[in-house]
Amino acid sequence: QVQLVESGGGLVQPGGSLRLSCAASGSIFSINAMGWYRQGPGKQRDMVAVITSGGTKDYLDSVKGRFTISRDNAKNTVYLQMNSLKPEDTAVYYCYVKSDLPRSVYWGQGTQVTVSS
């Protein structure tokens, strides 16, 4: 059994910052990629940022230069530093973990991020 525990969402004004974190625990022995997806009201779930075990990062174009993804392999934890937040960043953010052992994909329960004045 694998558990993903997310934290860090909330309400912030435009231009503000938030930091999301997601810790994976349980029967997971080799993590490949970790990252974040988001889903706004009435929208599909989109990849926001992903980081591989080798440190390669990929970002949604609209967040490049504002968001930074990082991970602590020893703690099986991924972080998303979000700066210069905009109202269009409002969404439920889901943690994503791709595991090689066992071979599977896991999702967090989601954390709400609301950017509003």
N, C-alpha and C positions, 0 to 999 in steps of 0.2 A: 504494500500500500504506500502510495506517494502522496505527500501533502505539500501544497504551495500556500504560504501565508504571505499575503500582501499587506502593505501599510503605506500611509503617506498621502492618500487622497484628501480632498477637501475643497473648500471654497476660497478662491483667491481673486483679487482684482486684476484687471488687465495690466500687463507689465510685470506682474509678480512672479514668484518662483515657488515650485514645489519639488519635493524629492520623493519618488516612489521606491519602495524596496520590496523584494520578493525572495523568500527563503524556501528552498526545497529540502524536504526531509523524508525519511522513510526508506523503502527498499529501492533506492536508486544509486547505482554504482558508477556510472560513467555518463556524464552529461556532455552532449555535443553543443547545441546552441541554447541560449537563453535570450529572452527578450520581452517586448511589450507590443500588444495590439490594442486598438481602441475601436469602440463602436459608439457613434453618436446617435441621437434619436432619429429613427427612420433611415439609418444608413447601414451599409455593410461593415463588417469588421475588417479593419485595415492594419497592416503591419506598421508600427511606428518606429521601432528600433530593435535590431537583433545583434547579438555578439556571439561569435563562435568560441570554441574552446581555445583556439589559437589566437584569439583577440581581434579577428576581423570584424568590423562593424558595418552595418548597413542601416540607413535611415530613410524614412519617408521624406520626400523632397521638401515638403512644407515645414518640416521641423529642423532641417539642417541649419547649423549655426546657432540654434536655440536650445536643443536638447542634447544631452550627453549620456550615453549608456556605458556602464562599467559593470564588472563582476568580480566577486571574491570567490575564487575556485575552492579555497579551503573551507569556506562556509556555505558553498552552494547557493550563493545569494547574488542577485542581479539588482542593479540600481538604475534609476532613470532620473537624472537631474533635468528639470524643466525650467528654463528661464524665459523671460520676455513672453509670458503666456498671453494668448489671444482668446477672445470669446469662441472662436472656431475650434479651439483645442478642447472645448467642453465635450466630455464623453465618459463612458465607462472604460477604464483601462484594465486590460487583462494580462496577467503574467503568462509567459509561454516558456515551456521547457521541452527540448527535444533530447531524449535519452538514447544512448547507444546500448546500454545494458541496464535494464531491459530495453528492448527496442520499442519506443513508444513516444507519444506526445502528451503532455499534460498542460492543463489550463488552471489558472487561479480562479477564484470566485468573482473577481472584478472589484475595482475600487473607483468610486465616482470622483471625477475631477470637474469642477465647475468654475469657469472663469467669467466673472460678472462684476459690474460695478454696482 
